[in-house]
Amino acid sequence: MLKPLAVAVLLATGQPAIAATTWSYDFSGNFDDHFSQMSDVGTAVAIQSGGRFIYSADSLDTSGDGPILVHQHFMPTFGQSWTTQIDATIPLSLDSLPNVKDWYMEVGLAVGYMTANSSHDLSLSHHLSYGLEIGNMADLNGTHPARKYLGENYVDEQDIWDDAPYPGDPTSQTSLETVTLQVSFDNQSKILTASSTQFGQFVTVDTSNWGMKNADPFLVAPFFSAEGYGVPANAPLAIDNFSATLNADPSGTVVPNFLGGNNPGNLFVEYGVHDSNGILQLVSEGAFGLPTFMTPGTQLQLFDVSVNGVLDAPVELSFVYDPALLPNGFDEANLRVFHWTGTEWENLGGVVDAANNTITVTTNSLSPFAIAAVPEPETYALMLAGLGLVGFAARRRKSA
């Protein structure tokens, strides 16, 4: 059970993220170029050995958190999407330790944020810790051995949830001593997702209540934690193969061609990508009405276009869309531009240039535009059902 992360030194010495999109380290080079080792491990051993970072301790009669390895350069912000992972090892030989009560050992990956009003300076007021754990604690059902995943969502000194079963029978030959732990963040939904390559998604955490702004950095840290029993030197806990990636943000813009005689001034474009929950949120806020088109993929590309002068219509707009958001095999020739007139979504059609990822239309007014596809009536009904909008649409018609 990871205690509040000690990060006082990091806050004084941390470096901003370097100009890179990927990071990796196999624990066989210069450790100090990548990580800052936080927390005092006392007489325990925490070193690089054999291309891994290992941790062992002669005795842990009381609480004995191991080292926390905070990455010095991969500090992604709340406004970025990213993924990070490590290989976590708890040797299978530890399953045969003596049946001593009240002990645990854990290897994990933590992601956290320290708010300005944190109640004490030596902890992260918000963090997700996710790891592989073995032990004989009350919360491990009092059995020995017990091997499982641990998940902890820690917000303002309170555990929001804790623990989940280790997949499979830990006493069988299918038990894994090495598991790849992953944590990813989506900057649109603000969701942290913990998963593993072996067992799939573990849990998701909504960080929208963490009080973060887009420029605020996350701290990312592999960690060891143990209590109540020594970690044998001949069977140390280990981490290896750290990697992290900043995902490319969706990109889109609009190129105007003002066909009227007067210059309307500067064009302003606000580009956004939204899933079904985001669409419903915008509808509820009155940004536009219920969609009447098919979203090509799981996320809808929206453009809010305006000028700081008086538009002398018509205007030709070339929308530069992000093809990475389209589903595999989708024919870009089927893309259309829909325009919210204030009362309905108008299908403007469009001329698609798939080589340059543009679709061009002519319009007489500006406001929200969506890159979409025209569904058949039965497909539209299925789309509404998939978005959870059927009941919403029915209620809207009834109240209209």
Secondary structure in CASP SS format (residue, H / E / C, confidence):
PFRMAT SS
TARGET T0000
AUTHOR 0000-0000-0000
METHOD secondary structure of the structure
MODEL  1
M C 1.00
L C 1.00
K C 1.00
P C 1.00
L C 1.00
A C 1.00
V C 1.00
A H 1.00
V H 1.00
L H 1.00
L H 1.00
A H 1.00
T H 1.00
G C 1.00
Q C 1.00
P C 1.00
A C 1.00
I C 1.00
A C 1.00
A C 1.00
T C 1.00
T E 1.00
W E 1.00
S E 1.00
Y E 1.00
D C 1.00
F C 1.00
S C 1.00
G C 1.00
N C 1.00
F H 1.00
D H 1.00
D H 1.00
H C 1.00
F E 1.00
S E 1.00
Q E 1.00
M E 1.00
S C 1.00
D C 1.00
V C 1.00
G C 1.00
T C 1.00
A C 1.00
V E 1.00
A E 1.00
I E 1.00
Q E 1.00
S E 1.00
G C 1.00
G C 1.00
R E 1.00
F E 1.00
I E 1.00
Y E 1.00
S E 1.00
A E 1.00
D C 1.00
S C 1.00
L C 1.00
D C 1.00
T C 1.00
S E 1.00
G C 1.00
D C 1.00
G C 1.00
P C 1.00
I E 1.00
L E 1.00
V E 1.00
H E 1.00
Q C 1.00
H C 1.00
F C 1.00
M C 1.00
P C 1.00
T E 1.00
F C 1.00
G C 1.00
Q C 1.00
S E 1.00
W E 1.00
T E 1.00
T E 1.00
Q E 1.00
I E 1.00
D E 1.00
A E 1.00
T E 1.00
I C 1.00
P C 1.00
L H 1.00
S H 1.00
L H 1.00
D H 1.00
S H 1.00
L C 1.00
P C 1.00
N C 1.00
V C 1.00
K C 1.00
D C 1.00
W C 1.00
Y E 1.00
M E 1.00
E E 1.00
V E 1.00
G E 1.00
L E 1.00
A E 1.00
V E 1.00
G E 1.00
Y E 1.00
M C 1.00
T C 1.00
A C 1.00
N C 1.00
S C 1.00
S C 1.00
H C 1.00
D C 1.00
L C 1.00
S C 1.00
L C 1.00
S C 1.00
H E 1.00
H E 1.00
L E 1.00
S E 1.00
Y E 1.00
G E 1.00
L E 1.00
E E 1.00
I E 1.00
G E 1.00
N C 1.00
M C 1.00
A H 1.00
D H 1.00
L H 1.00
N C 1.00
G C 1.00
T C 1.00
H C 1.00
P C 1.00
A E 1.00
R E 1.00
K E 1.00
Y E 1.00
L E 1.00
G E 1.00
E E 1.00
N E 1.00
Y E 1.00
V E 1.00
D C 1.00
E C 1.00
Q E 1.00
D E 1.00
I E 1.00
W E 1.00
D E 1.00
D E 1.00
A E 1.00
P C 1.00
Y C 1.00
P C 1.00
G C 1.00
D C 1.00
P C 1.00
T C 1.00
S C 1.00
Q C 1.00
T C 1.00
S C 1.00
L C 1.00
E C 1.00
T E 1.00
V E 1.00
T E 1.00
L E 1.00
Q E 1.00
V E 1.00
S E 1.00
F E 1.00
D E 1.00
N C 1.00
Q C 1.00
S C 1.00
K C 1.00
I E 1.00
L E 1.00
T E 1.00
A E 1.00
S E 1.00
S E 1.00
T C 1.00
Q C 1.00
F C 1.00
G E 1.00
Q E 1.00
F E 1.00
V E 1.00
T E 1.00
V E 1.00
D E 1.00
T C 1.00
S C 1.00
N C 1.00
W C 1.00
G C 1.00
M C 1.00
K C 1.00
N C 1.00
A C 1.00
D C 1.00
P E 1.00
F C 1.00
L E 1.00
V E 1.00
A E 1.00
P E 1.00
F E 1.00
F E 1.00
S E 1.00
A E 1.00
E E 1.00
G C 1.00
Y C 1.00
G C 1.00
V E 1.00
P C 1.00
A C 1.00
N C 1.00
A C 1.00
P C 1.00
L E 1.00
A E 1.00
I E 1.00
D E 1.00
N E 1.00
F E 1.00
S E 1.00
A E 1.00
T E 1.00
L E 1.00
N E 1.00
A C 1.00
D C 1.00
P C 1.00
S C 1.00
G C 1.00
T E 1.00
V E 1.00
V E 1.00
P E 1.00
N E 1.00
F E 1.00
L C 1.00
G C 1.00
G C 1.00
N C 1.00
N C 1.00
P C 1.00
G C 1.00
N C 1.00
L E 1.00
F E 1.00
V E 1.00
E E 1.00
Y E 1.00
G E 1.00
V E 1.00
H E 1.00
D C 1.00
S H 1.00
N H 1.00
G H 1.00
I H 1.00
L H 1.00
Q H 1.00
L H 1.00
V H 1.00
S H 1.00
E C 1.00
G C 1.00
A C 1.00
F C 1.00
G C 1.00
L C 1.00
P C 1.00
T C 1.00
F C 1.00
M E 1.00
T C 1.00
P C 1.00
G C 1.00
T C 1.00
Q C 1.00
L E 1.00
Q E 1.00
L E 1.00
F E 1.00
D E 1.00
V E 1.00
S E 1.00
V E 1.00
N C 1.00
G C 1.00
V C 1.00
L C 1.00
D C 1.00
A C 1.00
P C 1.00
V E 1.00
E E 1.00
L E 1.00
S E 1.00
F E 1.00
V E 1.00
Y C 1.00
D C 1.00
P H 1.00
A H 1.00
L H 1.00
L C 1.00
P C 1.00
N C 1.00
G C 1.00
F C 1.00
D C 1.00
E H 1.00
A H 1.00
N H 1.00
L E 1.00
R E 1.00
V E 1.00
F E 1.00
H E 1.00
W E 1.00
T C 1.00
G C 1.00
T C 1.00
E C 1.00
W E 1.00
E E 1.00
N E 1.00
L E 1.00
G E 1.00
G C 1.00
V E 1.00
V E 1.00
D E 1.00
A C 1.00
A C 1.00
N C 1.00
N C 1.00
T E 1.00
I E 1.00
T E 1.00
V E 1.00
T E 1.00
T E 1.00
N C 1.00
S C 1.00
L C 1.00
S C 1.00
P E 1.00
F E 1.00
A E 1.00
I E 1.00
A E 1.00
A E 1.00
V C 1.00
P C 1.00
E C 1.00
P H 1.00
E H 1.00
T H 1.00
Y H 1.00
A H 1.00
L H 1.00
M H 1.00
L H 1.00
A H 1.00
G H 1.00
L H 1.00
G C 1.00
L C 1.00
V H 1.00
G H 1.00
F H 1.00
A H 1.00
A H 1.00
R H 1.00
R H 1.00
R H 1.00
K H 1.00
S H 1.00
A C 1.00
END
